[in-house]
Amino acid sequence: MSTNMLKKRLQAGKACVNGWLAIPDGFSAETMAQCGWDSVTVDMQHGVQDYHSMIRCFQAMD
């Protein structure tokens, strides 16, 4: 199992920076995942994401 680096940083009391993804696009998600954020939130409430686009985004970020 891989190490949860976000959890590790939070437990160490370090600051974390989150990216916010509201664009329902796998390429955008992949790009965000490679930008060095500590975490990325896929916005399902305020954006135009639906369940299927969310799955594509998570697959692209993996």
Beta strands, then each sheet from edge to edge (+ up, - down):
strand 1: 18-21
strand 2: 39-42
sheet 1: 1+ 2+
end
